[in-house]
Amino acid sequence: MVTVTSVDLARTLDVFATALRSSVIEAEHESAAHSGLKQLSRENPHIPTDIALSIYANNLSGGRAKALAVAYPACARILGAECFEGIARRYSESTAAKQPDLNLYGETFAEFLEERAAVLEGFSDYTYLGDLARLEWLCHVAYYANDDAPFDFDQLARSAGDAGEYLKLKLGDSVGMLQSDYPVMGIREVNLADDDAASVSAADCPQHLVVWRDEFQPCVERVDKATFDLLAAIEAGATLGDIASQLPHVAVVLSEAVPRLIQRGWISGIAGDESRLTETA
């Protein structure tokens, strides 16, 4: 068997990094690839280059699969550990990480699950997995979201007045929304509680769900359509004037809903340039 000395391995780091970027981690930082491969070089100076590459790629894939299991615990329980790990490894081999922090890896896993469910035999009963994964991802990123600053009511008073119709609000950093034709809120709760005896009804769908973090705990709440559409419009950057004129079912509750959502922390402040509002006024 042909072996490679530690000096040879060190000289092939750039080749390794290039191969890894193209096949496994093309969007990850090059420094991460060099660091891992240098460690292999130090600890195993006689490993052939092709085996070293395989080991490092497998470690990356395994690390990402574990990160996905943490982010998507209900999906993992439904599919079973072995099945989920296989799907997670397939995803990790085809989807590069955008940053070194694996806590934020897996944003597009829901779409990947939907593709798998559409083509794999035996997955016809799992059409809800995509939306369940979307809900789990919202909960996952809510946990890691930044804390919001206290709401600035003085700024609101300055910005509202005659220019209130041009006002744009912003959502809390942990707030996310999902509309689903499946009872994914109940499915998630049942599986996180490890309750095989519980049943979930799909009779009252679609569901309009809001995710946010309360202290350190991600929370999910079902809301009415007007509240959901208001939050979605704020997220899209609509002004209060646009919301009132284009969403009549929201306009009738707007004056009550905005203070309530501010109190809950779902609306965290004013978006945009305050000076433009005062100039308009």
C-alpha positions as CSV (number, residue, x, y, z in Angstrom):
1,M,0.0,0.0,0.0
2,V,1.3,3.5,-0.9
3,T,1.6,5.7,2.1
4,V,2.1,9.5,2.3
5,T,4.4,11.2,4.8
6,S,3.3,14.0,7.0
7,V,5.3,16.4,4.7
8,D,3.4,15.1,1.7
9,L,0.0,15.5,3.4
10,A,0.9,19.1,4.4
11,R,1.7,19.8,0.7
12,T,-1.7,18.4,-0.4
13,L,-3.8,20.5,1.9
14,D,-4.8,22.9,-0.9
15,V,-5.8,19.9,-3.1
16,F,-7.9,18.5,-0.3
17,A,-9.6,21.8,0.4
18,T,-10.4,22.2,-3.2
19,A,-11.9,18.8,-3.5
20,L,-13.9,19.2,-0.3
21,R,-15.3,22.6,-1.4
22,S,-16.5,21.1,-4.7
23,S,-18.0,17.9,-3.4
24,V,-19.0,18.4,0.3
25,I,-18.4,21.9,1.7
26,E,-18.1,24.2,-1.2
27,A,-19.6,27.1,0.7
28,E,-17.8,26.6,4.0
29,H,-14.8,28.6,5.1
30,E,-11.5,27.3,3.6
31,S,-9.8,27.7,6.9
32,A,-12.1,25.1,8.4
33,A,-11.1,22.5,5.8
34,H,-7.4,23.3,6.3
35,S,-7.7,23.0,10.1
36,G,-9.4,19.6,10.0
37,L,-6.9,18.2,7.5
38,K,-3.9,19.6,9.3
39,Q,-5.2,17.7,12.4
40,L,-5.4,14.5,10.3
41,S,-1.9,15.1,9.1
42,R,-0.5,15.5,12.7
43,E,-2.4,12.6,14.2
44,N,-2.1,10.1,11.3
45,P,1.0,11.0,9.2
46,H,0.8,7.8,7.1
47,I,-2.8,7.9,5.9
48,P,-3.1,7.9,2.1
49,T,-4.6,11.1,0.7
50,D,-7.8,9.4,-0.6
51,I,-8.5,7.8,2.7
52,A,-7.8,11.0,4.6
53,L,-10.2,12.9,2.4
54,S,-12.9,10.2,2.9
55,I,-12.4,10.3,6.7
56,Y,-12.6,14.1,6.9
57,A,-15.7,14.2,4.6
58,N,-17.4,11.5,6.7
59,N,-16.7,13.4,9.9
60,L,-18.2,16.5,8.4
61,S,-21.3,14.6,7.2
62,G,-21.7,12.9,10.6
63,G,-21.4,16.2,12.5
64,R,-24.0,17.8,10.3
65,A,-26.4,14.9,10.7
66,K,-26.1,15.2,14.4
67,A,-26.9,18.9,14.2
68,L,-29.9,18.2,12.1
69,A,-31.2,15.7,14.7
70,V,-30.9,18.4,17.3
71,A,-32.8,21.0,15.1
72,Y,-35.5,18.5,14.0
73,P,-36.2,16.2,17.0
74,A,-39.9,15.5,16.1
75,C,-39.0,14.6,12.5
76,A,-36.2,12.3,13.8
77,R,-38.6,10.5,16.2
78,I,-41.2,10.0,13.5
79,L,-38.7,8.6,11.0
80,G,-36.7,6.6,13.5
81,A,-33.0,7.1,14.2
82,E,-31.6,5.0,11.4
83,C,-33.8,6.4,8.7
84,F,-33.4,10.0,9.8
85,E,-29.6,9.6,10.0
86,G,-29.5,8.3,6.4
87,I,-31.6,11.1,5.1
88,A,-29.6,13.7,7.1
89,R,-26.4,12.4,5.7
90,R,-27.7,12.5,2.2
91,Y,-28.7,16.1,2.8
92,S,-25.4,17.0,4.4
93,E,-23.5,15.6,1.4
94,S,-25.5,17.7,-1.0
95,T,-25.9,20.9,1.0
96,A,-23.0,23.0,2.0
97,A,-22.9,24.9,5.3
98,K,-23.0,28.7,4.9
99,Q,-21.1,29.3,8.1
100,P,-19.0,27.3,10.6
101,D,-21.7,27.3,13.3
102,L,-23.5,24.0,12.9
103,N,-26.3,25.3,15.2
104,L,-27.5,27.2,12.2
105,Y,-27.1,24.4,9.7
106,G,-30.2,22.9,8.0
107,E,-32.3,25.8,6.8
108,T,-33.5,24.0,3.6
109,F,-33.9,20.6,5.2
110,A,-37.7,20.9,5.0
111,E,-37.6,21.1,1.2
112,F,-35.2,18.2,1.1
113,L,-37.6,16.1,3.2
114,E,-40.5,17.0,0.8
115,E,-38.5,15.8,-2.1
116,R,-37.6,12.5,-0.4
117,A,-41.3,12.0,0.6
118,A,-42.3,12.5,-3.0
119,V,-40.0,9.9,-4.5
120,L,-39.3,7.3,-1.8
121,E,-41.5,4.2,-1.5
122,G,-43.4,4.1,1.8
123,F,-43.4,7.9,2.4
124,S,-46.9,8.6,1.1
125,D,-48.2,9.0,4.6
126,Y,-45.6,11.6,5.5
127,T,-46.6,14.5,3.3
128,Y,-46.7,16.7,6.4
129,L,-43.0,16.3,7.1
130,G,-42.0,19.4,5.1
131,D,-44.2,21.7,7.2
132,L,-43.3,19.9,10.4
133,A,-39.7,20.5,9.6
134,R,-40.4,24.2,8.8
135,L,-42.0,24.6,12.2
136,E,-39.1,22.9,14.0
137,W,-36.6,25.1,12.1
138,L,-38.5,28.2,13.3
139,C,-38.4,27.0,16.9
140,H,-34.7,26.2,16.5
141,V,-33.7,29.6,15.1
142,A,-35.9,31.3,17.7
143,Y,-33.8,29.7,20.4
144,Y,-30.6,31.2,19.0
145,A,-32.2,34.6,18.0
146,N,-30.8,37.8,19.5
147,D,-32.6,39.5,22.3
148,D,-34.7,42.5,21.3
149,A,-34.1,45.9,22.8
150,P,-37.0,47.3,24.9
151,F,-39.7,48.8,22.7
152,D,-39.1,52.6,22.2
153,F,-42.5,54.1,22.9
154,D,-41.0,57.6,22.6
155,Q,-39.9,56.9,19.1
156,L,-43.3,55.5,18.3
157,A,-44.9,58.8,19.5
158,R,-42.5,60.8,17.4
159,S,-43.0,58.7,14.3
160,A,-46.7,58.3,14.4
161,G,-48.8,61.5,14.5
162,D,-49.8,62.7,11.0
163,A,-47.3,60.4,9.3
164,G,-48.7,57.2,11.0
165,E,-49.9,55.7,7.7
166,Y,-46.3,55.7,6.5
167,L,-45.0,53.9,9.6
168,K,-43.3,50.5,9.3
169,L,-43.0,48.2,12.3
170,K,-40.6,45.3,12.7
171,L,-41.0,41.9,14.3
172,G,-39.1,40.5,17.2
173,D,-35.9,38.8,16.2
174,S,-37.2,35.4,17.4
175,V,-40.6,35.7,15.7
176,G,-41.5,33.4,12.8
177,M,-44.7,32.4,11.1
178,L,-46.0,29.3,9.4
179,Q,-49.3,28.5,7.6
180,S,-49.9,24.8,7.2
181,D,-52.6,22.5,5.9
182,Y,-51.5,19.9,8.4
183,P,-51.8,19.9,12.2
184,V,-48.1,20.2,12.7
185,M,-48.3,22.0,16.0
186,G,-50.0,19.0,17.6
187,I,-47.7,16.6,15.8
188,R,-44.7,18.3,17.1
189,E,-46.1,18.5,20.7
190,V,-47.0,14.8,20.7
191,N,-43.6,13.7,19.5
192,L,-41.6,15.9,21.8
193,A,-43.7,14.5,24.7
194,D,-42.8,11.0,23.4
195,D,-46.5,10.1,23.6
196,D,-47.4,7.3,21.3
197,A,-50.9,7.0,22.5
198,A,-52.0,10.6,21.7
199,S,-53.8,11.4,18.5
200,V,-53.8,14.6,16.5
201,S,-56.9,15.8,14.5
202,A,-56.5,17.4,11.1
203,A,-60.1,18.6,11.0
204,D,-59.4,22.2,11.8
205,C,-56.9,23.2,9.2
206,P,-55.2,25.3,7.9
207,Q,-53.3,26.3,10.9
208,H,-51.8,29.8,11.3
209,L,-48.9,29.6,13.7
210,V,-46.5,32.0,15.4
211,V,-43.2,31.0,16.9
212,W,-41.3,33.1,19.3
213,R,-39.0,32.8,22.3
214,D,-40.2,33.4,25.8
215,E,-37.2,33.7,28.1
216,F,-35.1,30.8,26.8
217,Q,-38.0,28.6,25.6
218,P,-39.3,28.6,22.0
219,C,-43.1,28.7,22.0
220,V,-45.7,28.0,19.3
221,E,-49.2,29.5,19.3
222,R,-52.1,29.3,16.9
223,V,-53.5,32.6,16.0
224,D,-56.4,33.9,13.9
225,K,-55.9,34.8,10.2
226,A,-56.1,38.5,10.8
227,T,-53.3,38.4,13.3
228,F,-51.2,36.2,11.1
229,D,-51.7,38.4,8.0
230,L,-50.8,41.5,10.0
231,L,-47.6,39.9,11.2
232,A,-46.8,38.7,7.7
233,A,-47.4,42.1,6.2
234,I,-45.1,43.7,8.8
235,E,-42.5,41.1,8.0
236,A,-42.8,42.0,4.3
237,G,-42.2,45.7,5.0
238,A,-45.7,47.0,4.5
239,T,-46.6,50.4,6.0
240,L,-49.6,50.7,8.4
241,G,-51.4,52.6,5.6
242,D,-50.8,49.8,3.1
243,I,-52.0,47.2,5.6
244,A,-55.2,49.2,6.4
245,S,-56.1,49.8,2.7
246,Q,-55.1,46.4,1.3
247,L,-56.2,44.1,4.1
248,P,-59.7,45.1,5.2
249,H,-60.0,42.1,7.6
250,V,-56.9,43.3,9.3
251,A,-57.8,47.0,9.3
252,V,-60.9,46.4,11.5
253,V,-58.6,45.0,14.3
254,L,-55.5,47.1,13.6
255,S,-55.9,49.6,16.5
256,E,-56.4,46.8,19.0
257,A,-53.9,44.3,17.5
258,V,-50.8,46.5,17.3
259,P,-50.6,47.4,21.0
260,R,-51.4,43.8,22.0
261,L,-48.6,42.4,19.7
262,I,-46.1,45.0,21.1
263,Q,-47.0,43.9,24.6
264,R,-46.3,40.3,23.7
265,G,-43.0,41.2,22.1
266,W,-44.0,40.0,18.7
267,I,-43.6,43.6,17.4
268,S,-40.3,44.9,18.7
269,G,-39.9,48.4,17.2
270,I,-40.1,50.7,14.2
271,A,-38.4,49.8,11.0
272,G,-36.8,52.2,8.6
273,D,-35.5,55.8,8.9
274,E,-37.4,57.8,11.5
275,S,-36.3,61.1,9.9
276,R,-38.2,60.3,6.7
277,L,-41.4,59.9,8.7
278,T,-41.0,63.3,10.4
279,E,-40.3,64.9,7.0
280,T,-43.4,63.4,5.5
281,A,-45.5,64.6,8.4
